[in-house]
Amino acid sequence: MAASWSDSGFLAGDPAFQNRVKESMVAAAVSISNEGWAVAFHKQRLRQCVIILNDPEVQKIRYAIAVATDTNVRSDATVAGTVVLTGTNVAAQGALVTDAHIDTAIAGQFNSFFDPTA
């Protein structure tokens, strides 16, 4: 069986997973804030960094929802689709998600959190 959107929903709602996402997104925001102006959408990316760093507790939920849709993250949590996530096992299964996959998901999704035309 394949990982489902239900699995993503359980994972995104797990407080431990949300905290891991928060730490990753804060680290990404610090790194991105030091990018050069030649990076595409740097102004918008910098604005998003300020939003994250000023209120990571609120932002972690938004990012956790997005990160939980990442194929590698879902695969880690569901052991390649062999374990269905539930309210009773999500904490243990969420711990199987690698930090590298969370970091990669945030890096790949970062520009989705702002309007590049703004």
Buried (B, 14 or more C-beta within 10 A) or exposed (E): EEBBEEBBBBBBBBEEBBBBBBBBBBEBBEEBBEBEEEEEBBEBBBEBBEBBBEEBEEBBEBBBBBBBBBEBBBBBBBEEBEBBBEEEEBBEBBEBBEEEBBBBBBEEBBBEBBEEEE
